[in-house]
Amino acid sequence: MAYTLEYVDTPPVAEDYLSYESHGVTVWVDGKSHVYVDGMTVDWKRQGLNEGFDFMNEKEAARCGCGESFTV
């Protein structure tokens, strides 16, 4: 599995999407993926010259070196 972030101009029309709002940002998660990311936190991290989103998911069993794909 992989974490994928996309910008959207309008909310998804499918009924199975769930939305969360934090710090003025709305995040949409499709219902099928929700079971894998429920309870996850996302943070913006700067480390040296690198910066990007850091996904902290307690349901992960393992993740790749880049931190974008994972197994449960």
KOLPALO-585755 format. One record per atom (N, C-alpha, C): residue number from 1; x, y, z. Coordinates in Angstrom, 2 decimals, padded with zeros to 5 digits, m for minus. Each point is the difference from the previous one (the first is absolute). Layout:
+-----+---------+---------+---------+
|   k |    east |   north |      up |
+-----+---------+---------+---------+
| NUM |       X |       Y |       Z |
...
+-----+---------+---------+---------+
***
This chain:
+-----+---------+---------+---------+
|   k |    east |   north |      up |
+-----+---------+---------+---------+
|   1 |  000.84 | m001.16 |  000.00 |
|   1 | m000.84 |  001.16 |  000.00 |
|   1 |  000.89 |  001.23 |  000.00 |
|   2 | m000.59 |  001.14 | m000.38 |
|   2 |  000.78 |  001.23 | m000.04 |
|   2 | m000.85 |  001.18 |  000.43 |
|   3 |  000.65 |  000.96 |  000.64 |
|   3 | m000.67 |  001.25 |  000.34 |
|   3 |  000.03 |  000.88 | m001.23 |
|   4 | m001.16 |  000.51 | m000.39 |
|   4 | m000.11 |  000.87 | m001.16 |
|   4 | m000.76 |  001.25 |  000.39 |
|   5 |  000.59 |  001.15 | m000.26 |
|   5 | m000.64 |  001.28 |  000.27 |
|   5 | m000.25 |  000.70 | m001.32 |
|   6 | m001.20 |  000.52 | m000.17 |
|   6 | m000.34 |  000.76 | m001.20 |
|   6 | m000.80 |  001.22 |  000.40 |
|   7 |  000.23 |  001.11 | m000.68 |
|   7 | m000.81 |  001.19 |  000.21 |
|   7 | m001.31 | m000.16 | m000.77 |
|   8 | m001.11 |  000.44 |  000.61 |
|   8 | m001.28 | m000.01 | m000.70 |
|   8 | m000.66 |  001.37 |  000.15 |
|   9 | m000.69 |  000.42 | m001.04 |
|   9 | m000.70 |  001.28 |  000.04 |
|   9 | m001.42 | m000.15 |  000.54 |
|  10 | m000.59 | m001.17 | m000.23 |
|  10 | m001.35 | m000.27 |  000.50 |
|  10 |  000.00 | m001.33 |  000.74 |
|  11 | m000.84 | m000.13 |  001.02 |
|  11 | m000.05 | m001.26 |  000.76 |
|  11 | m000.40 | m001.17 | m000.90 |
|  12 |  000.45 | m001.20 |  000.33 |
|  12 | m000.40 | m001.19 | m000.77 |
|  12 | m001.52 | m000.18 |  000.07 |
|  13 | m000.58 | m000.50 | m001.08 |
|  13 | m001.45 | m000.18 | m000.03 |
|  13 | m000.42 | m001.37 |  000.50 |
|  14 |  000.92 | m000.93 |  000.10 |
|  14 | m000.34 | m001.34 |  000.49 |
|  14 | m000.40 |  000.08 |  001.46 |
|  15 | m001.00 | m000.78 |  000.36 |
|  15 | m000.53 |  000.05 |  001.36 |
|  15 |  000.91 | m000.68 |  001.02 |
|  16 |  000.93 | m000.83 | m000.45 |
|  16 |  000.80 | m000.75 |  000.96 |
|  16 |  001.27 |  000.74 |  000.45 |
|  17 |  000.13 |  001.29 | m000.31 |
|  17 |  001.14 |  000.77 |  000.46 |
|  17 | m000.29 |  000.61 |  001.36 |
|  18 |  001.00 |  000.01 |  000.87 |
|  18 | m000.10 |  000.63 |  001.30 |
|  18 |  000.90 |  001.23 | m000.01 |
|  19 | m000.40 |  001.04 |  000.69 |
|  19 |  000.83 |  001.21 |  000.02 |
|  19 |  000.40 |  000.35 |  001.43 |
|  20 |  001.20 |  000.55 |  000.11 |
|  20 |  000.54 |  000.47 |  001.27 |
|  20 |  000.57 |  001.38 | m000.23 |
|  21 | m000.13 |  000.87 |  001.00 |
|  21 |  000.56 |  001.34 | m000.13 |
|  21 |  000.94 |  000.28 |  001.17 |
|  22 |  001.15 |  000.56 | m000.32 |
|  22 |  000.98 |  000.36 |  001.02 |
|  22 |  000.82 |  001.18 | m000.50 |
|  23 |  000.13 |  001.01 |  000.81 |
|  23 |  000.79 |  001.18 | m000.32 |
|  23 | m000.44 |  000.63 | m001.32 |
|  24 | m001.30 | m000.02 | m000.28 |
|  24 | m000.54 |  000.62 | m001.21 |
|  24 |  000.14 | m000.83 | m001.26 |
|  25 |  000.45 | m001.24 |  000.13 |
|  25 |  000.18 | m000.88 | m001.15 |
|  25 | m000.99 | m001.16 |  000.11 |
|  26 | m000.72 | m000.26 | m001.08 |
|  26 | m000.92 | m001.14 | m000.03 |
|  26 |  000.67 | m001.15 | m000.72 |
|  27 | m000.04 | m001.16 |  000.62 |
|  27 |  000.58 | m001.22 | m000.57 |
|  27 | m001.14 | m000.96 | m000.29 |
|  28 | m000.02 | m000.55 | m001.22 |
|  28 | m001.02 | m000.97 | m000.41 |
|  28 |  000.65 | m001.37 | m000.10 |
|  29 | m000.65 | m001.01 |  000.59 |
|  29 |  000.50 | m001.37 | m000.02 |
|  29 | m001.11 | m000.89 | m000.53 |
|  30 |  000.32 | m000.83 | m001.00 |
|  30 | m001.04 | m000.89 | m000.50 |
|  30 | m000.27 | m001.10 |  001.03 |
|  31 | m001.23 | m000.47 |  000.04 |
|  31 | m000.45 | m000.95 |  001.00 |
|  31 |  000.79 | m001.30 |  000.04 |
|  32 |  000.45 | m000.48 | m001.14 |
|  32 |  000.76 | m001.25 | m000.04 |
|  32 |  001.37 |  000.15 |  000.66 |
|  33 |  000.59 |  001.18 | m000.10 |
|  33 |  001.33 |  000.24 |  000.57 |
|  33 | m000.06 |  000.39 |  001.47 |
|  34 | m001.15 |  000.45 |  000.44 |
|  34 | m000.13 |  000.53 |  001.36 |
|  34 |  000.45 | m001.01 |  001.05 |
|  35 | m000.31 | m001.25 | m000.17 |
|  35 |  000.38 | m001.03 |  000.98 |
|  35 |  001.51 | m000.07 |  000.19 |
|  36 |  000.79 |  000.34 | m001.02 |
|  36 |  001.45 | m000.06 |  000.07 |
|  36 |  000.64 |  001.26 |  000.56 |
|  37 | m000.70 |  001.13 | m000.07 |
|  37 |  000.59 |  001.27 |  000.43 |
|  37 | m000.71 |  000.62 |  001.20 |
|  38 | m001.02 | m000.65 |  000.52 |
|  38 | m000.71 |  000.53 |  001.17 |
|  38 |  000.97 |  000.12 |  001.17 |
|  39 |  000.07 |  001.17 |  000.60 |
|  39 |  000.91 |  000.24 |  001.11 |
|  39 |  001.37 |  000.50 | m000.41 |
|  40 |  000.25 |  000.09 | m001.29 |
|  40 |  001.29 |  000.45 | m000.50 |
|  40 |  000.14 |  001.52 |  000.17 |
|  41 |  001.23 |  000.45 |  000.20 |
|  41 |  000.27 |  001.43 |  000.01 |
|  41 |  000.97 |  000.33 | m001.12 |
|  42 | m000.13 |  001.21 | m000.51 |
|  42 |  000.86 |  000.49 | m001.08 |
|  42 |  000.63 |  001.30 |  000.48 |
|  43 |  001.29 |  000.12 | m000.18 |
|  43 |  000.71 |  001.19 |  000.43 |
|  43 |  000.93 |  000.46 | m001.12 |
|  44 |  000.32 |  001.28 | m000.01 |
|  44 |  000.97 |  000.54 | m000.95 |
|  44 |  001.34 |  000.06 |  000.71 |
|  45 |  001.01 | m000.63 | m000.58 |
|  45 |  001.29 | m000.09 |  000.65 |
|  45 |  001.10 |  000.60 | m000.86 |
|  46 |  000.90 |  000.75 |  000.64 |
|  46 |  001.20 |  000.49 | m000.65 |
|  46 |  001.18 | m000.65 |  000.70 |
|  47 |  000.85 | m000.62 | m000.78 |
|  47 |  001.18 | m000.65 |  000.55 |
|  47 |  001.17 |  000.29 | m000.93 |
|  48 |  000.85 |  000.90 |  000.43 |
|  48 |  001.10 |  000.43 | m000.86 |
|  48 | m000.54 |  000.69 | m001.24 |
|  49 |  000.39 | m000.48 | m001.18 |
|  49 | m000.48 |  000.58 | m001.26 |
|  49 | m001.29 | m000.66 | m000.47 |
|  50 | m000.45 | m001.04 |  000.68 |
|  50 | m001.22 | m000.72 | m000.40 |
|  50 | m001.20 |  000.49 |  000.78 |
|  51 | m001.14 |  000.03 | m000.66 |
|  51 | m001.25 |  000.32 |  000.66 |
|  51 | m001.13 | m000.72 | m000.70 |
|  52 | m001.04 | m000.32 |  000.76 |
|  52 | m001.14 | m000.69 | m000.58 |
|  52 | m000.91 | m000.54 |  001.09 |
|  53 | m001.05 | m000.68 | m000.43 |
|  53 | m000.96 | m000.57 |  000.93 |
|  53 |  000.57 | m001.23 |  000.67 |
|  54 | m000.28 | m000.14 |  001.28 |
|  54 |  000.40 | m001.18 |  000.76 |
|  54 | m001.29 | m000.69 |  000.46 |
|  55 | m000.20 | m001.24 | m000.42 |
|  55 | m001.19 | m000.76 |  000.33 |
|  55 |  000.31 | m000.89 |  001.19 |
|  56 | m000.76 |  000.14 |  001.09 |
|  56 |  000.18 | m000.82 |  001.19 |
|  56 | m001.26 | m000.84 |  000.19 |
|  57 |  000.11 | m001.28 | m000.35 |
|  57 | m001.15 | m000.90 | m000.01 |
|  57 |  000.30 | m001.20 |  000.88 |
|  58 | m000.74 | m000.12 |  001.09 |
|  58 |  000.23 | m001.11 |  000.94 |
|  58 | m000.38 | m001.35 | m000.59 |
|  59 | m000.71 | m000.03 | m001.10 |
|  59 | m000.40 | m001.25 | m000.63 |
|  59 |  001.06 | m000.56 | m000.95 |
|  60 |  001.05 |  000.77 | m000.25 |
|  60 |  001.08 | m000.46 | m000.89 |
|  60 |  000.74 | m001.18 |  000.61 |
|  61 |  000.24 | m001.01 | m000.81 |
|  61 |  000.87 | m001.11 |  000.42 |
|  61 |  001.42 |  000.26 | m000.52 |
|  62 |  000.10 |  000.65 | m001.16 |
|  62 |  001.29 |  000.34 | m000.60 |
|  62 | m000.23 |  001.12 | m001.02 |
|  63 |  001.08 |  000.72 | m000.32 |
|  63 | m000.08 |  001.03 | m001.03 |
|  63 |  001.28 |  000.01 | m000.81 |
|  64 | m000.09 |  000.56 | m001.19 |
|  64 |  001.18 |  000.08 | m000.86 |
|  64 |  000.92 |  001.11 |  000.50 |
|  65 |  001.17 |  000.11 | m000.55 |
|  65 |  000.98 |  001.00 |  000.43 |
|  65 | m000.45 |  001.43 | m000.21 |
|  66 | m000.83 |  000.26 | m001.01 |
|  66 | m000.43 |  001.37 | m000.27 |
|  66 | m001.17 |  000.40 |  000.90 |
|  67 | m000.67 | m000.96 |  000.64 |
|  67 | m001.09 |  000.30 |  000.92 |
|  67 | m001.34 |  000.19 | m000.66 |
|  68 | m000.12 | m000.27 | m001.30 |
|  68 | m001.28 |  000.19 | m000.68 |
|  68 | m000.80 | m001.29 | m000.14 |
|  69 |  000.64 | m001.16 | m000.08 |
|  69 | m000.75 | m001.24 | m000.10 |
|  69 |  000.15 | m000.79 |  001.29 |
|  70 | m001.03 | m000.80 |  000.28 |
|  70 | m000.02 | m000.71 |  001.27 |
|  70 | m000.81 | m001.28 | m000.11 |
|  71 |  000.17 | m000.86 |  001.01 |
|  71 | m000.83 | m001.21 |  000.13 |
|  71 | m000.65 |  000.03 |  001.37 |
|  72 | m001.13 | m000.67 |  000.11 |
|  72 | m000.70 | m000.09 |  001.29 |
|  72 | m000.02 | m001.43 |  000.48 |
+-----+---------+---------+---------+
***
